[in-house]
Amino acid sequence: MEDFTLGLALYDFVPVGLTAVAVYFLAQVTRTSRVPAAGLAVLGALLIVAAGVSKATWKLNATLTGQDLTWLASLLFPLMAPGFALLAAGIWASRRLDRDRSVLASFWLVPLLLIGLAFAAAIYRMATGVERGWFLPIMSLASISNIILTLLLFAFAWQRGQRAVAMLFTVNLAMVFALIPIAQMDSHSIAMHWLEQTLTAVGAGAFAYAAFRLYQAMKGSPSGAAKPSVAPV
């Protein structure tokens, strides 16, 4: 188990809070668009927040008590993966409704099916004795859903004339890719942990502000509204 400082453990809640702000506004975008069964997007947002809280709580508990509650840390991807899948589906429907108002509630079957397949693959791999067999299918679902969500948000904001907001959505994804080499290191110094969490916080901050601006535009706020582009798709 890594040795964390109290400041580092508390700092981990900063990107969690910023991500919570971001997914709150994205869930509101889905509700404002009157997407059928928009509550599933809200559920996705709650799962994403719960994932971040579980990981940050694990780190804080390890710092204060020295106990390594691995099950708490392991909740990150199983909660995050369906969360991003559901939220991405909600944003896809919002973008579709922004153009032709022809989305039926049955579209939720697609993300629910993908979530079911990912967890079924995880269970199968564990049952056949693959070490940490659950990780690859669940992590893959989380990563792909996050990328799809970012691309949808970029297109959504860009077509509404919010070019700067569209670029901000890509900052969060860029920070995720920047963290991959750090995550692959065998060990981390305290300084490296601070760098890792700072990059995460920068990405989450850009994500939160962009989500807020997109929600403003959806509500028709004078400070955020923009004319939708007439470009197809």
Buried (B, 14 or more C-beta within 10 A) or exposed (E): EEEBEEEBBBBBBBBBBBBBBBBBBBBBBBBBBEBBBBBBBBBBBBBBBBBBBBBBBBBBBBBEEEEEBEEBBBBBBBBBBBBBBBBBBBBBBBBBBBEEEEBEEEBBEEBBEBBEEBBEBBEEBBEEEEEEBBBBBBBBBBBBBBBBBBBBBBBBBBBBBBEEBBBBBBBBBBBBEBBEEEEEEEEBEEEEBBBBBBBBBBBBBBBBBBBBBBBBBBEEEEEBBBEEEEEEE
